[in-house]
Amino acid sequence: MRLLPPKKYAQTLQHLWYNYIHQGNGVTYPFYASYKINQTCNFKCRFCNLWQEQSPGLPTDKVFKVLDNLGNSSIFLLSFEGGEPLLRPDFMEVLKYTRTKPFYLMITTSERGLTTDYPMREYCKYIDFLHISIDEGHVNMEMFDQLEEFVAFGSSVCVQTVVTQKDIGRLEYKVQRCRQAGAKIVIMPAVHLEGTRDYYPEFYEFRDTVLDLKKRYPNIITTPDNFFKNIDQGSCSSSSIVIDADGTLYYPCRVLPYRAINMAESSLMEFVKTRQAAEMRNVMTACDKHCGWYQYFATSSFTSLSEASGALRPYFADFLRLGITTPQHSSPLPPAKVAQ
């Protein structure tokens, strides 16, 4: 496991303690950030609306300013997303700069040519966690056949699969392939976004299927059990944040129509302590959408050591060398053939 500077761990404990004693006002200090470093994408998934804007993101120097801001904050785990992060021409430069910052880095990609079109082994020297989006919506199910090649890149590999009502029956095949290849899988519902049709699966069938697979395939599925409990209770958290391609912070979440500071210009740590931020967290607490957005319902509330470890454990399970057992199960379904 790559160690961060000791000062970072001490600061994280301080932020945990602050969140705990002030938890009546939501989670002040976030620990997870999703940064959509561009919105350019080669896919047009039906359940997604981000590709509709096709923004190339900030210039390199402005991206560095966002990273400086995050490096001086409570963020412990940063995820590069899009669009498609690999489509940035300066991606290697951004990776190297990010490596100098005191947080762990994850990237999420859905590109088909990972083994041929990108220097993934070189990229993975600077990446702690590699998430690869594979599902029917991306029309890239054939990438399950390449999982062993992806695992060989060197980073901890996790398949990220978005599930609609029609896809629930194919989950066991996906989980089994990840087990065979030595990868993890995070399973999340297709959230209904503005400008898209509603593909959200029937909640209780989705929940029961995933929890059953977790029992039969231990240590493969990283979707935490409390994700389903939180959705059922309508309990989401501002312990994670989303940064748009133009550097704007969505706050307290991506679903509510609020945009706060520009992360290339204003301090995140100063903003979250303002009355404005507190009022926006109160709006999130009162929200009754139950949208199921994975990031806000799966990260727990980051107000205690047990909640923090529970939220981070899926990402660090490989480093902790958790054993993987071979379950007894029925034959999986073959991959679906999805028309372009």
HELIX and SHEET records of a PDB file:
HELIX    1   1 PRO A    6  ILE A   21  1                                  16    
HELIX    2   2 GLN A   23  ASN A   25  5                                   3    
HELIX    3   3 LEU A   50  GLN A   52  5                                   3    
HELIX    4   4 THR A   60  GLY A   71  1                                  12    
HELIX    5   5 PRO A   85  LEU A   87  5                                   3    
HELIX    6   6 PHE A   91  THR A   98  1                                   8    
HELIX    7   7 MET A  120  TYR A  123  1                                   4    
HELIX    8   8 CYS A  124  TYR A  126  5                                   3    
HELIX    9   9 MET A  141  GLN A  146  5                                   6    
HELIX   10  10 LEU A  147  VAL A  151  1                                   5    
HELIX   11  11 GLN A  165  ARG A  170  5                                   6    
HELIX   12  12 LEU A  171  ALA A  181  1                                  11    
HELIX   13  13 PHE A  203  ARG A  216  1                                  14    
HELIX   14  14 ASP A  225  GLN A  233  1                                   9    
HELIX   15  15 LEU A  268  PHE A  271  1                                   4    
HELIX   16  16 ARG A  275  ALA A  286  1                                  12    
HELIX   17  17 TYR A  294  ALA A  298  1                                   5    
HELIX   18  18 LEU A  305  PHE A  316  1                                  12    
SHEET    1   A 9 LYS A 184  PRO A 189  0                                        
SHEET    2   A 9 SER A 156  VAL A 163  1                                        
SHEET    3   A 9 PHE A 129  SER A 133  1                                        
SHEET    4   A 9 TYR A 104  THR A 109  1                                        
SHEET    5   A 9 LEU A  77  GLU A  81  1                                        
SHEET    6   A 9 TYR A  32  LYS A  36  1                                        
SHEET    7   A 9 SER A 240  ILE A 243  1                                        
SHEET    8   A 9 THR A 248  TYR A 250 -1                                        
SHEET    9   A 9 ARG A 259  ASN A 262 -1                                        
END                                                                             
